[in-house]
Amino acid sequence: MEKRFLSERDICSKFIMPALISAGWDLKTQIAEEKTLTDGRIIVRGRMVARGQKKRADYVLYLKPNIPIAVIEAKDNKHSVGDGMQQALTYANMLRVPFAFSSNGDGFVFHDRTGQSAEMEALIGLDGFPSPATLLAKYKAWKQLSDSQAETAFHPYFDDGKTPRYYQMNAVNASLEAISKGQERLLLVMATGTGKTLTAFQIIWRLWKSGAKKRVLFLADRNILIDQTMVNDFRPFIGDMAKLSSQSKTIERPDGSTENLTLAVDKKRRINTAYQIYLGLYQALTGPQESQKIYKELSPDFFDLIIIDECHRGSAAEDSAWREILDHFSSATHIGLTATPKETEYVSNINYFGEPVYSYTLRQGIDDGFLAPYKVIKCHIDRDVEGYRPEPGQVDRDGIEVEDRIYNTKDFDRVLVIDDRTKLVAQRVTQFLKESGERMQKTIVFCVDEEHAARMRQALINENQDLVAKDSRYVMRITGSDKEGVNQLANFIDPEADYPVIVTTSRLLSTGVDAQTCRLIVLDRQIGSMTEFKQIVGRGTRVHQDTGKYYFTLMDFRGATNHFADPDFDGDPVQIYQPTGDDPMLPPEDTDAPSGDEGTSGQDPSGGDELEILIDPTLGGDAAIPGGGDDTGPVRKIYVDGVGATIIKERVEYLDADGKLITESLKDFTRKHLTRRFASMDDFLRRWNAEERKQAILDELAEEGLDLNLIGAELGQDLDPFDLVCHIAFDAKPLTRKERAENVKKRDVFNRYGEQARAVLEALLEKYADEGVFDLDDTNILQINPFSHMGTPIELMRAFGKKPDYLRAVHDLQNALYEESA
């Protein structure tokens, strides 16, 4: 067969792969074919959820497993040899590799951005593909890596059969290269939910096994982070790993088994120095008393590597109580991990760690489909917008006259309490859960302080009495001082545990809690810090396919989502809905709301406090979870009854392909994407008529997030996909399937076939008209009624001659269905 008639897959197997093997590339360890890099963006419109197209490289070449060095993009021979180069460069940039190749089976175009070739792009023959040694030499020179440095930088990964995601490989490899070249302070920025601890594990493993680092300390500020890390991502270190604590603890693993954590501190607070990997809480290592600073028992050069988890919380700040630990072990390499690097006038991660060696943002995670996008419901309450001024002589619940001034959002629930407002929020949250049909979806309600969280819990219980009667844990408060609540934290984040469902909190759950199945986050307090806002958003960004969680909802009562307009925010919502009056809480498909940003008076988006983790240094040892109280001290609040509160405005917006929030319905979204692909109706008709297998067009659209079956069902239009496209994109009058089938019968297009063949075609036409069967050329349809009563599939196809004759007849039938539209 001539090369120009071969498929792309044939070009790969018959020409590209032999060229690679001939050049010395190992098929098992160095060549990955059809390498999937992303999951495909999750697209949400109304209740429709679809996946966009995955990014997939035809070939990725590796020096060693998970250490990529080149990308190859293949095309069939109808294309020129360099037609795949731009696509190859896209994947090469994602993988941070300097070499990209394009091929159509005649040869290769080689793109070398190391600057070591005479030309950046050159044409080479099939027998001229560079060997692994050639590309390695170029790479080492480009990165200025010596042989000994390369030995560390390219040390093998821990292999448990799981392949890290591309950005995790990038983060690990960038860190190893920097450390191998002597960099002592590193910052990794990775969005919440993207696997920072798994990345930390591979960094430690490779440095430890290579001998570059012998003793390692992993520092965190919450017990749950340490314990989860030890029994999950760091599990391969068992035997060489211990926790810097004297308090024994049994941890339940995901499979239900239990495990006792190995401790490195005895009852006399002496440290066992026999281990190589240590995990510790700041609070367990230091305190205001000299006797509590047990880290001083270890010599300053005891650790070679320290990894600081969630380093944005101030551990590197010069005036931090925790900085003394890092200063004591200053000779070690320090790596800071954070989802939200803090850069303010007073605190800087970059001042300490330097510019990030690698960043993977929330927006990138959402675009790649690894993180869940979200809808936003903005609820503007009249009291928040207009403010509240007491009537002359107004007294509070204790009979004390209320100070005459205007109270606004900053004051509510912090200084002045309007119970009707709290009840309204609880009603709206409950209304949303009921309208969604999923009252058991995990929900976090962020409140002003612990007292507010207690009142919100009570209000939510009263709105959900039926489910609370089944299990009192349906609504719970989880705050630092609430022992019963804290004891239920593990159940809340466990995907297998049904209860608690709704949790009220202040700051405790704003960061570091892996709530994979959280689908609703309610903001009923102001959030002045972008760092904290990103952390709160991160509570819902994990995708959980087992429970069908592909997006989550942010319900905002305090204008906190104004942060979306801040250029420092890097992940936009897919929808904003602002219901008014008696509107349903579940976002509708279409909205008449005006576009543009509508600010509200009486709201101070810069209000609130900077996120700080409160620690009681007098506790010593392990504080169960820092932040023993959310309040800075007892403050007398003013309780005013009988004031009332109502929702006055809400609106829906969606995220477009450019990351801009616009007012857009599912129909608008579909039209925009269809007209982007097909410039005119004639353009669409040409493609439709030229494609023998019409399903191929639908498959392409589905890969871009346009599943026409789902869209038709969501819009309540039971149309042929052809008519759906013409109607939505080009405003053409649609025909029903029955109308199309009747038109075919009137033209008597079956008259050239025999009786049995006509009967088969007529039955196919009925399947199309009555059941919406579209893929008529799928021969499996001949195995079901009514065809199974007419004969075997082979017998039915024989009525047309041979199988190709049957398929040709079916294609003619499909073309006849759309003939009058051509």
ABEGO torsion letter per residue (X at the ends): XBAAABBAAAAAAAAAAAAAAAAGBBAAAABBBGBBABAEBBBBBEABBBBBBBBBBABBBBABBGBBABBBBBBBAABBAAAAAAAAAAAAAAAGBABBBBBAGAEBBBBBAAGABABABBBBBAAABBBAAAAAAAAAAAAGBBAAAAAAAABBBBBAGBBBBAAAAAAAAAAAAAAAAGBABBBBBBBBGAGAAAAAAAAAAAAAAAGABABBBBBBABAAAAAAAAABAAAAABGABBBBBABBBBBBBAAGBBBBBBBABBAAGBBBAABABBBBBAAAABBABAAABAAAABBAAABABBBBBGAAAGAABAABAAAAAAAAAAABBBBBBBABBBBBAABBAAAAAEBBABBBBAAAAAAAGABBBBBBBBBBBAAAAAEBBBBBGBBBAAGBBBBBBBBBAAABGAABBBAAAAAAAAAAAAAAAAAAGBAABBBBBBBABAAAAAAAAAAAAAAAAAAAAABAAABBBBBAABAAAAAAAAAAABAABAOBABBBBAAAAABGBBBAABABBBBABBBABAAAAAAAAAAAABBBAAAGBABBBBBBAAGAAAAAABAABABBBABBBBBBEABBABBBABBABBBEBBBBBGBBAABEBBBBBBBBAAAEEBBABBGABABAEBBBBBBBBGAEBBBABBBBBBBBAAGBBBBBBAAAAAAAAAAAABABAAAAAAAAAABABAAAAAAAAAAAGBBAAAAAAAAGBBBBAAAAAAAAAAGBBBBBAAAAAAAAAAAGAAAABBAAAAAAAAAAAAAAAAAGBABAABAAAAABOAAAAAEBAAAAAAAAEBAAAAAAAAAAAAAAAAAAAX
